[in-house]
Amino acid sequence: MRSRQVRLTLCDEAAVVRRVRMPVMAKKDLAGAMRFAAEREMPFPPQRAVYAWDVVSTEGSLTISVAAAWKDVVDRAAAVVVQAGLVPTVIEPRSIALGRALNSENAIIVDGSAGMLEMTVLAAGHPVYSDSIPRNSESNGQAVDIEALISRGHRHFPAAASSPVLLVGDLESELDQVRVRARRGTSLLNGTSPARPPDLPAAGFLANFGLAMR
């Protein structure tokens, strides 16, 4: 690989993603309006935060996805990349990259591939809530933890109650137990595909794939 450009994700604990609605306006006016909207919506002091936004719908009004993170966290991540002789070109919350990779309108994703159980709720293809807890070493306890994460997602975003549950990472042993507890469509994303080597745990790299698709 000769490219020196790097795209990376931030853990969702260090970032916040919100969707806001704005009246339709000229592009030249939108940047200023979004600055005030971001300061209003985000739980970070403006002087200590960085943010970015994308228009995701223009039907009737503007629906805008806004992401914000602590400035020092972003600066540290970028500095590590620069010190390695590389150039950071994209830094975004993990949940946004995950949603892009799945291309699913509505889903609850529970990922166990990074030593944590990380849950992301997608609505209309965009993350609306994320949460995480350490992985439980006992299988039955882990199934309980997965369902607890799903329940938190329902409390914060009730419309997710009808969304399918997707287990990502090495959570095969939990599938049957979560199906019983969740009583809704639950499936694994670790299926086989002729497009990848059989020993590649592709589901564990969904956020990476999402970054590549940006």
C-alpha positions as CSV (number, residue, x, y, z in Angstrom):
1,M,0.0,0.0,0.0
2,R,1.4,3.4,-1.0
3,S,-1.3,5.7,0.1
4,R,-0.6,7.8,3.1
5,Q,-4.1,8.9,3.6
6,V,-6.0,7.5,6.6
7,R,-9.6,7.4,7.6
8,L,-10.5,6.6,11.2
9,T,-13.4,6.3,13.6
10,L,-13.9,7.7,17.0
11,C,-15.5,5.5,19.7
12,D,-19.1,6.6,20.3
13,E,-18.4,7.5,23.9
14,A,-16.3,10.4,22.6
15,A,-18.8,11.7,20.1
16,V,-22.5,12.5,19.8
17,V,-24.7,12.2,16.7
18,R,-28.0,14.0,16.4
19,R,-30.6,14.6,13.6
20,V,-32.1,18.0,13.5
21,R,-34.8,19.6,11.2
22,M,-34.3,23.0,9.7
23,P,-36.5,25.0,7.3
24,V,-35.4,25.0,3.7
25,M,-32.9,27.8,3.1
26,A,-30.2,28.9,0.7
27,K,-26.9,27.0,1.0
28,K,-25.1,30.2,1.9
29,D,-27.3,30.6,5.0
30,L,-27.1,27.0,6.2
31,A,-23.6,27.1,7.6
32,G,-24.4,29.9,10.0
33,A,-27.7,28.3,11.0
34,M,-26.0,25.0,11.6
35,R,-23.4,26.6,13.9
36,F,-26.2,27.7,16.2
37,A,-28.1,24.5,15.9
38,A,-25.0,22.4,16.8
39,E,-24.3,24.6,19.9
40,R,-27.9,24.1,21.0
41,E,-28.2,20.4,20.3
42,M,-24.7,19.1,21.5
43,P,-23.8,18.5,25.1
44,F,-20.3,20.0,24.6
45,P,-19.0,23.5,25.4
46,P,-18.7,25.1,22.0
47,Q,-15.1,26.2,22.6
48,R,-14.1,22.6,23.4
49,A,-15.9,20.8,20.6
50,V,-15.7,20.2,16.8
51,Y,-18.6,19.3,14.7
52,A,-19.6,18.4,11.2
53,W,-23.0,17.9,9.4
54,D,-24.6,16.4,6.3
55,V,-28.0,17.0,4.8
56,V,-29.7,13.6,4.6
57,S,-33.2,14.7,3.4
58,T,-34.7,17.8,1.7
59,E,-38.3,16.6,1.6
60,G,-40.5,19.4,3.0
61,S,-37.7,20.6,5.3
62,L,-34.1,19.9,5.8
63,T,-33.1,16.8,7.9
64,I,-29.5,17.1,8.9
65,S,-27.2,14.6,10.7
66,V,-24.9,16.5,13.0
67,A,-21.9,14.9,14.7
68,A,-19.8,16.5,17.4
69,A,-16.8,15.4,19.5
70,W,-14.4,16.7,22.1
71,K,-11.8,18.7,20.3
72,D,-8.9,17.3,22.3
73,V,-10.0,13.7,21.5
74,V,-10.0,14.5,17.8
75,D,-6.7,16.4,18.0
76,R,-5.0,13.4,19.8
77,A,-6.3,10.9,17.2
78,A,-5.1,13.1,14.3
79,A,-1.7,13.6,16.0
80,V,-1.1,9.9,16.3
81,V,-1.7,9.5,12.6
82,V,0.5,12.4,11.7
83,Q,3.3,11.1,13.9
84,A,3.2,7.9,12.0
85,G,3.9,9.8,8.8
86,L,0.3,9.6,7.5
87,V,-2.4,12.1,6.6
88,P,-5.8,11.9,8.4
89,T,-8.5,12.7,5.8
90,V,-11.7,11.5,7.6
91,I,-12.5,11.3,11.3
92,E,-16.1,10.3,12.2
93,P,-18.0,8.5,14.9
94,R,-18.0,4.7,14.6
95,S,-21.8,4.5,14.5
96,I,-22.0,6.6,11.4
97,A,-19.5,4.3,9.6
98,L,-21.3,1.3,10.8
99,G,-24.6,2.6,9.5
100,R,-23.1,3.3,6.1
101,A,-21.7,-0.2,5.8
102,L,-25.0,-1.9,6.6
103,N,-27.1,0.2,4.4
104,S,-30.1,-0.8,6.5
105,E,-33.1,1.5,7.0
106,N,-33.9,0.4,10.5
107,A,-32.0,-2.0,12.7
108,I,-30.5,-2.6,16.2
109,I,-26.9,-3.7,15.8
110,V,-25.0,-5.3,18.7
111,D,-21.3,-5.8,18.0
112,G,-19.1,-8.0,20.2
113,S,-15.9,-7.8,18.1
114,A,-13.9,-5.3,20.1
115,G,-13.9,-6.7,23.7
116,M,-17.1,-4.7,24.3
117,L,-20.8,-5.1,23.6
118,E,-21.5,-2.0,21.4
119,M,-25.1,-1.3,20.5
120,T,-26.2,1.1,17.7
121,V,-29.8,1.9,16.7
122,L,-30.3,2.9,13.1
123,A,-33.4,4.8,12.0
124,A,-33.9,5.6,8.3
125,G,-30.3,4.5,7.8
126,H,-28.8,6.9,10.3
127,P,-27.6,6.3,13.9
128,V,-29.9,7.7,16.5
129,Y,-28.6,6.1,19.7
130,S,-25.5,4.1,20.8
131,D,-24.4,2.5,24.0
132,S,-21.8,0.0,25.2
133,I,-20.8,-2.2,28.1
134,P,-17.9,-4.6,28.8
135,R,-18.3,-8.1,27.5
136,N,-19.4,-10.7,30.1
137,S,-17.2,-13.9,30.1
138,E,-20.3,-16.1,30.9
139,S,-22.5,-16.9,27.9
140,N,-25.8,-16.7,29.7
141,G,-24.8,-13.4,31.3
142,Q,-23.7,-12.0,27.9
143,A,-27.2,-12.8,26.5
144,V,-28.7,-10.9,29.4
145,D,-26.4,-8.0,28.7
146,I,-27.3,-8.0,25.0
147,E,-31.0,-7.8,25.8
148,A,-30.3,-5.0,28.4
149,L,-28.6,-3.0,25.7
150,I,-31.5,-3.6,23.3
151,S,-34.0,-2.4,26.0
152,R,-32.0,0.8,26.5
153,G,-32.2,1.4,22.8
154,H,-36.0,1.0,23.0
155,R,-36.3,3.5,25.9
156,H,-34.3,6.1,24.1
157,F,-35.9,5.5,20.7
158,P,-39.3,3.7,21.1
159,A,-39.7,3.3,17.4
160,A,-36.9,0.8,17.4
161,A,-39.1,-1.8,19.1
162,S,-40.1,-3.2,15.7
163,S,-36.6,-3.1,14.2
164,P,-34.6,-6.4,13.5
165,V,-31.7,-7.2,15.8
166,L,-28.4,-7.9,14.1
167,L,-25.5,-9.6,16.1
168,V,-22.1,-8.7,14.8
169,G,-18.8,-10.2,15.7
170,D,-18.3,-13.6,17.5
171,L,-21.8,-13.7,19.1
172,E,-22.9,-17.0,17.5
173,S,-23.3,-18.7,20.8
174,E,-25.7,-16.0,22.0
175,L,-28.1,-16.1,18.9
176,D,-30.6,-18.6,20.2
177,Q,-30.8,-17.1,23.7
178,V,-31.2,-13.6,22.4
179,R,-33.9,-14.8,20.0
180,V,-35.8,-16.2,22.9
181,R,-35.4,-13.2,25.1
182,A,-35.9,-10.6,22.4
183,R,-38.9,-12.4,20.7
184,R,-38.2,-10.6,17.5
185,G,-36.2,-11.2,14.3
186,T,-32.6,-11.7,15.4
187,S,-29.8,-12.7,13.0
188,L,-26.1,-12.9,12.6
189,L,-24.0,-10.9,10.1
190,N,-21.2,-13.5,10.1
191,G,-22.5,-15.3,7.0
192,T,-20.3,-16.6,4.2
193,S,-19.6,-14.7,1.0
194,P,-17.7,-15.7,-2.1
195,A,-16.3,-12.2,-2.1
196,R,-14.2,-12.7,1.1
197,P,-11.7,-15.3,2.4
198,P,-13.5,-17.8,4.7
199,D,-11.1,-17.0,7.6
200,L,-11.7,-13.2,7.4
201,P,-14.1,-12.1,10.3
202,A,-15.7,-9.5,8.0
203,A,-18.4,-8.5,10.5
204,G,-15.7,-7.3,12.8
205,F,-14.6,-4.8,10.2
206,L,-17.9,-3.2,9.4
207,A,-16.9,0.3,10.6
208,N,-13.8,0.0,8.4
209,F,-15.9,-0.9,5.4
210,G,-18.2,2.0,6.1
211,L,-15.2,4.4,6.2
212,A,-14.0,3.0,2.8
213,M,-17.5,3.6,1.4
214,R,-17.5,7.3,2.3
